[in-house]
Amino acid sequence: MTNHNIHTHCVPIGYAVIWGIGLALSLFGLSIFDDNNHSTEFIYLFSAYCVFSIFLGEVVLSFIDTAAIHEKDRIKGTVFWIFARFFIIIISTLIISFLFYKFKYSFLLLLLVGIMCWLKWEIAHLNNNMSEYVIKEEGFTIIANTLKI
C-alpha cells in the first residue's frame, strides 16, 4: 500500500469508523456499562472519556496521515516539545479525573474539559503548521549538456 492510498483512502475510512464507534458509544455505551448503580460523577467521566477516547483515535489517524504526507521529509527536534505536551495532557486528564471522582468538585470537571480541549488545539496547530516541524529536502535535477562536434 502506498502512502498516497493511506492518505486518500485509509485515513478517511478510519475517521468514519472512529466516528461510528463514537456515535455507538454515545447511544448505547452507558446502557451497556451502567447497571444503574453508578454515581453521577461516573456518568460524567464516562461521557467525557468516550469523547476523549474517540479523539485519541483521531490523533493516531492524524499521525498516520502526517507520516504518509511527509514521508520524505525530515522532522525537526522541536516536534518533541509537542509530544511532551501530549503526554502532559494525557497524564493531567487522568489525574484530574481521579480528583473529580474522589472529591466531586464541579470546577475539576470544567478543568478536565479545558485540558481535553487543549489536546484538540495541539493537534489542530500541529496539522496546520507542519512547515514549522519538517525540513524539506528537495532533490537536485542535473541535466547534462550534449556535446556537438
Salt bridges, closest charged atoms under 4 A:
ASP34 OD1 - HIS38 NE2 3.99
ASP35 OD1 - HIS38 NE2 3.84
ASP65 OD1 - HIS7 ND1 2.33
ASP73 OD2 - HIS70 ND1 2.80
ASP73 OD2 - LYS136 NZ 3.25
GLU122 OE2 - ARG85 NE 2.67
GLU137 OE2 - ARG74 NE 2.47
